[in-house]
Amino acid sequence: MLRLGMIGLGRMGGNMVRRLRAASVDVVGTTRDEETVAALAAECGMIPAASLDELVAALDPPRIVWLMLPAGPVTREHVDLLAERLEAGDIVVDGANSHYRDAIEHGRKLGERGLWFVDVGVSGGIWGRTEGYALMVGGPERAVKRLEPALRALAPAPDRGWLHCGPTGSGHFVKMVHNGIEYGMMQAYAEGFALLDARKDFDLDVAAIAEVWRHGSVVRSWLLDLIAPILENEAKLADAAPVVADSGEGRWAAIEAIERGIPAPVISTALMMRFASQGRADYGARLLALLRNAFGGHSVQREADRT
């Protein structure tokens, strides 16, 4: 029976543990919050570990340790900590939204110690627990083969929804492009529904239109399935601040397109619109307003008049 360690029990990591346990995969889990560890252990039978050392000790070689931590410094730190504690033949898996170049570097460093590294791009969000996760896997064939029972348990079905994409780094690269596409799709939906809402004289029921498009339309998708109930609650929509964060992967995809000379205007524009929603277009917009006033005498709206 497969047993693996899971470090990071947040929204994604915790639900992945629940899905693995439902498939009878043994999981040893740890995170900084002791209450989270205890609660998850009581809920689904996860084996609790109070520390990294305790987690490693609870796994028999060859070990599999899966990281579901924030991408960047935290993940890099834990990769280094595991490198000091694991033995040749053990596997480290990174399921965070890490940069694919980090994955390549982790694979190189761990390989020097005889350890395996597998990068897994994970998509599915909070619905993954019940619907399954789309898994984009990069790494050596031998390591991925050992990880396969967990991948089959986490995916929507054992025979679909997961793919060994290629060598180390390819899993996170594919996930990066996936998120770039997601940015573009979300932006297109947002613009389209804003355009529908703006035609007040037609008195359009945008929620009903979304529902129609969900069935048979060429623009139907899971994102549209999520949009439909949102549009039914106008008060909730109006209460939401028009600020959209960017997680990093859309930015990386746009940079990659520039570096490769591949035209990706939709992904790039969607990213720029997220920046604009965060107030980063305000300075330029103010400058443009004053410039129009300077050369054409056009009136300038004052900030105080907007509220």
C-alpha positions in Angstrom: 0.0 0.0 0.0 1.3 3.5 -0.9 2.2 5.9 1.9 3.3 9.4 1.3 4.0 12.5 3.3 2.1 15.8 2.7 3.6 19.1 3.8 1.1 21.9 3.7 -2.5 21.3 4.6 -4.3 24.4 3.4 -7.2 24.6 1.0 -5.5 22.5 -1.7 -3.2 20.3 0.4 -6.0 19.5 2.9 -8.5 18.5 0.3 -5.9 16.5 -1.6 -5.3 14.5 1.7 -9.0 13.9 2.0 -9.2 12.6 -1.6 -6.1 10.4 -1.1 -7.5 8.9 2.1 -10.9 8.2 0.4 -8.8 6.1 -2.1 -7.1 4.3 0.9 -3.8 6.0 0.3 -1.9 6.4 3.6 -0.9 10.0 4.2 1.4 11.4 6.9 0.7 15.1 7.1 2.2 18.2 8.8 1.8 21.9 8.7 2.7 24.8 11.0 -0.8 24.9 12.6 -1.1 22.0 15.0 -4.9 22.3 15.2 -5.2 21.8 11.5 -3.1 18.7 11.7 -5.1 17.2 14.5 -8.5 18.1 12.9 -7.5 16.5 9.6 -6.2 13.4 11.3 -9.5 13.0 13.2 -11.6 13.6 10.1 -10.0 11.3 7.6 -7.4 9.2 9.3 -4.4 11.1 8.2 -1.3 10.2 10.3 -0.3 13.4 12.1 3.2 14.6 12.3 4.4 17.4 14.5 7.5 18.2 12.5 9.4 17.6 9.3 11.6 15.1 11.1 8.6 13.2 12.5 7.0 13.1 9.0 10.2 11.7 7.5 10.6 9.1 10.3 7.0 7.9 9.7 7.8 7.0 6.0 9.6 3.8 5.0 12.2 4.1 2.3 11.9 4.7 -0.6 9.9 7.7 0.7 7.6 10.1 -1.2 7.1 13.6 0.2 4.7 15.9 -1.5 4.9 19.7 -0.9 1.7 21.8 -1.2 3.2 25.1 0.0 3.3 28.7 -1.4 5.5 28.9 -4.4 8.8 30.6 -4.1 11.0 31.0 -1.0 8.9 28.7 1.3 8.9 25.8 -1.2 12.6 26.3 -2.0 13.4 26.3 1.8 11.5 23.0 2.3 13.2 21.4 -0.7 16.6 22.2 0.9 15.4 20.9 4.3 14.2 17.6 2.8 17.5 17.2 0.9 19.2 17.1 4.2 16.8 14.5 5.7 16.0 12.1 2.9 18.0 9.2 1.4 19.0 8.3 -2.1 16.0 6.9 -4.0 13.5 9.1 -2.1 11.1 11.3 -4.1 10.2 15.0 -3.5 7.1 16.2 -5.2 6.2 19.9 -5.6 2.6 20.5 -6.3 2.6 24.3 -5.9 2.4 26.9 -8.6 6.2 27.1 -8.8 8.1 28.5 -11.8 9.3 25.7 -14.0 12.8 26.9 -13.9 12.7 26.4 -10.1 11.7 22.8 -10.8 14.6 22.3 -13.1 17.0 23.6 -10.5 15.4 21.5 -7.7 15.8 18.4 -9.9 19.5 19.2 -10.5 20.3 19.8 -6.8 18.4 16.8 -5.5 19.8 14.6 -8.3 23.3 15.3 -7.0 22.2 13.6 -3.8 20.6 10.6 -5.5 17.1 12.0 -4.8 14.3 12.2 -7.4 12.2 15.3 -8.0 8.8 15.5 -9.6 6.9 18.7 -10.4 3.1 18.5 -10.6 1.0 21.3 -11.8 -2.4 20.9 -10.0 -5.6 22.4 -11.3 -9.1 22.0 -9.7 -9.2 24.5 -6.9 -11.6 23.9 -4.1 -13.7 21.6 -6.3 -10.8 19.1 -6.7 -11.8 17.1 -3.6 -15.0 16.0 -5.2 -14.4 16.4 -8.9 -10.8 15.4 -9.0 -7.7 17.4 -10.0 -6.1 17.9 -13.4 -2.5 16.9 -12.9 0.4 17.9 -15.2 3.5 15.9 -14.2 7.1 16.5 -15.0 10.0 14.3 -13.9 11.9 11.0 -14.5 9.8 8.1 -15.7 10.9 5.9 -12.8 9.8 8.4 -10.2 6.5 9.2 -11.8 5.8 5.5 -12.0 6.2 5.1 -8.3 3.9 8.1 -7.8 1.2 6.8 -10.1 -1.1 5.3 -7.5 -1.4 8.8 -5.9 -1.9 10.5 -9.3 -4.7 8.0 -10.2 -6.4 8.7 -6.9 -6.2 12.5 -7.2 -7.3 12.7 -10.8 -11.0 12.8 -11.9 -10.6 9.2 -12.9 -7.7 6.7 -12.8 -7.3 6.7 -16.6 -7.8 10.4 -17.4 -7.1 13.9 -16.1 -3.4 13.3 -15.4 -0.4 13.2 -17.7 3.3 12.6 -17.5 4.1 15.6 -19.7 7.9 15.1 -19.9 11.1 15.7 -18.1 11.6 17.8 -14.9 10.1 21.2 -15.2 7.6 20.3 -17.9 4.7 19.8 -15.4 5.0 23.3 -14.1 5.6 24.7 -17.6 2.3 23.2 -18.8 0.5 24.5 -15.7 1.9 28.0 -16.4 0.5 28.0 -19.9 -2.8 26.5 -18.5 -3.1 29.5 -16.2 -2.3 32.0 -18.9 -5.1 30.6 -21.0 -7.3 30.8 -17.9 -6.5 34.5 -17.6 -7.6 35.1 -21.2 -10.8 33.1 -20.9 -11.8 34.9 -17.7 -11.1 38.3 -19.2 -13.2 37.5 -22.3 -16.2 36.4 -20.2 -15.9 39.5 -18.0 -15.8 41.8 -21.0 -18.7 40.1 -22.7 -21.0 40.2 -19.7 -20.0 43.8 -19.0 -21.1 44.6 -22.6 -24.4 42.9 -22.2 -25.0 44.7 -18.9 -24.3 48.0 -20.5 -27.2 47.7 -22.9 -29.8 48.9 -20.4 -32.5 49.6 -23.0 -32.7 45.9 -23.8 -33.2 45.1 -20.1 -31.2 41.9 -20.6 -31.2 39.2 -18.0 -27.5 38.4 -18.0 -27.9 35.5 -15.6 -30.4 33.9 -18.0 -28.1 34.5 -20.9 -25.3 32.7 -19.1 -27.6 29.8 -18.4 -28.5 29.6 -22.1 -24.8 29.6 -23.1 -24.1 26.8 -20.7 -26.1 24.4 -23.0 -24.9 23.7 -26.5 -23.1 27.0 -27.0 -19.5 26.9 -28.3 -18.5 29.2 -25.4 -19.8 26.8 -22.7 -17.2 25.8 -20.1 -16.7 25.1 -16.4 -15.9 28.8 -16.0 -19.2 29.7 -17.4 -20.8 27.2 -15.1 -19.3 29.2 -12.2 -20.3 32.5 -13.7 -24.1 31.7 -14.0 -24.8 31.5 -10.3 -22.7 34.6 -9.6 -24.7 36.7 -12.0 -27.9 35.6 -10.2 -26.8 37.5 -7.1 -26.6 41.1 -8.2 -26.1 42.4 -4.6 -23.1 40.2 -4.1 -21.7 41.2 -7.5 -22.1 44.9 -6.7 -20.5 44.5 -3.3 -17.3 42.9 -4.7 -14.3 45.3 -5.1 -13.1 45.5 -8.8 -9.7 44.3 -7.8 -8.3 41.1 -9.4 -5.0 39.7 -8.1 -2.5 37.9 -10.3 -0.9 34.7 -8.8 2.2 34.9 -10.9 1.7 32.2 -13.5 -0.1 34.4 -16.0 2.8 36.9 -15.7 5.4 34.1 -16.2 3.4 32.9 -19.3 3.5 36.4 -20.8 7.2 36.8 -20.1 7.9 33.3 -21.7 6.0 34.4 -24.8 8.2 37.5 -25.1 11.3 35.5 -24.6 10.3 32.9 -27.1 9.0 35.4 -29.6 5.6 33.7 -29.6 2.6 36.1 -30.0 0.3 35.9 -27.0 -1.7 39.1 -27.1 -4.8 37.7 -25.2 -2.8 36.3 -22.3 -0.7 39.5 -22.1 -3.7 41.9 -22.3 -5.6 39.8 -19.6 -2.5 40.2 -17.4 -2.4 44.0 -18.0 -6.1 44.3 -17.1 -5.4 42.6 -13.8 -2.7 45.1 -13.1 -5.1 47.9 -14.1 -7.7 46.6 -11.6 -5.1 46.9 -8.8 -4.9 50.7 -9.3 -1.7 50.5 -11.3 -3.3 52.3 -14.2 -4.4 55.3 -12.1 -1.2 57.4 -12.5 -1.2 57.1 -16.3 -5.0 57.8 -16.5 -4.5 61.0 -14.4 -1.7 62.1 -16.6 -3.7 61.5 -19.8 -6.6 63.5 -18.4 -4.3 66.5 -17.6 -2.6 66.1 -21.0 -5.9 66.3 -22.8 -6.6 69.5 -20.8 -3.2 70.9 -21.7 -3.5 70.6 -25.5 -7.2 70.8 -26.0 -8.7 72.4 -23.0 -10.8 69.3 -22.2 -12.3 69.4 -18.8 -10.7 67.3 -16.0 -12.9 65.4 -13.6 -11.9 65.8 -10.0 -11.4 62.8 -7.7 -13.8 64.4 -5.1 -16.6 64.5 -7.8 -16.4 60.7 -8.3 -17.8 59.8 -4.9 
